[in-house]
Amino acid sequence: KAWSTPNEVSCSICLEYLRDPVTIDCGHNFCCVCITDYCERWEGSTTGVFFCPQCRTGFLQTTFRPNKQLANIVEGIEQLALQPDKEPKEKLCEKHGKKLRLFCEDDGEAICLVCDKSRVHRSHTVIPIEEAAQDYQVGAVTMTGEVAKLQAQEGKKTAQWKDKVRAQREVIVAAFAKRRQALEEEEQLLVCRLEEEEEETLQKLQKNAAFLVEQSSSLAQLITEIEQKCQQPAADLLKVRAPLTMSHSVKLQKPEAIHTELQDSYEVPRVRETLQKYRVDVTLDPNTANAYLLLSQDRRSMRVGDKRQDVPSNPERFDTCTCVLGWQRFTAGRHYWEVEVGDKTCWTLGVCEERVSRQGIFTPSPATGFWTVWLRNGDEYAALTSPLTELTLKVKPWQVGILLDYEAGEVAFYNVTGSSHIYTFSDTFSEPLRPYFYPGVRAGGLNDAPLTLQPGTQQP
């Protein structure tokens, strides 16, 4: 009886046994040559998306996956199936030279009629070899169906997962598009306000310039008239009183005073709202605190005491500089925290590398592993670069925000009080970074106020 090719091991394009089968995204299998030729003949492939010949699900040609397991199954079925166009070459029993007509299920081998009567197989279960072949073929078909079913399930899971990823991608893109639109609208509004202020101020300045030109012209005319009168005899000159009297009474009129300072309101909006997404809860590491520093019980506040504390002399501790590190170590990602500086007259804030020296006196700078900003003498701000970068702040900060973007190599400082940007360091990081705090010297009690870390929860 001829073997009918099962759907699971045949190609729906050529209707033959699968040759070099490949699986597409939906889980269906085709001959590699057939599905490749199908894609090349597909007229609507400008987008690179093709449709499965069986279920019409979209797929990409670049996602073909060779199915070696199915190829082995097809090869086995071909070997077992009887060919109708020619008789298979029968094997003979090696012991008796007879045709192999039977199959011993106990030993799992084909035997001849003589073997069946021998003592070796007399008690074994023996069936005709055609039945055994049919059982194997049925088993192979069943296994093929199970494999195809599993592949279809995995294909369905893959498609569902891709749908979830696609949906989440759309949500992310839409959210950032909305945010960009809001920022662009706010940007346009601020630029328009700035241009209006620019035009108004320029008009006033031009008006003042025209006024001064007019005065200059009048004075030049008066001077010319007086010079002409001075050429006359003294007796005649004294008779001409009008120009002389006018020259004594002339007073220059100052133009209208115009303020050329820009308004303080041109700050980027929603900066703090954006930074809150990266807010982390930073606390102090007492093992690094200088012996003169007093830390609060919750490890969020620090100030300089008037006497040395009884603390272990461990190598992690700063032995000379009255500073302390944050407990957290950052090796990737974005992290934001805020520090209340209050009305202190001196402080230094920022980040430093884990490996910075804790012994003796050091000069903070990017070259030594520090990215920090300081306040000195109550109103002198600077970024500790080499040389110093002096900073001008219009509003004295009560709170300072610090944003570390490790991959971008940036440490940015923000005036939370004035809702403005202070300074940004740009560098390349390869070492773990830690928050750095220096509350400054006491200055006779003028700088006794503590530095206080704000809780790392999003503000309403």
Secondary structure, 3 states (H helix, E strand, C coil): CCCCCCHHHECCCCCCECCCEEECCCCCEEEHHHHHHHHHHCCCHHHCEEECCCCCCEEEHHHCEECHHHHHHHHHHHHHCCCCCCCCCCCECCCCCCECCEEECCCCEEECHHHHHCCCCCCCCEEEHHHHHHHHHHHHHHHHHHHHHHHHHHHHHHHHHHHHHHHHHHHHHHHHHHHHHHHHHHHHHHHHHHHHHHHHHHHHHHHHHHHHHHHHHHHHHHHHHHHHHHCCCHHHHHHCCHHHHHHHHCCCCCCCCCCCCCCCCCCCCCHHHHHHHHECCCCECHHHCCCCEEECCCCCEEEECCCCCCCCCCCCCCCCCCCEEECCCECCCEEEEEEECCCCCCEEEEEEECCCCCCCCCCCCHHHCEEEEEEECCCEEEECCCCCEEECCCCCCCEEEEEEECCCCEEEEEECCCCEEEEEEECCCCCCEEEEEECCCCHHHCCCCCEEECCCCCCC
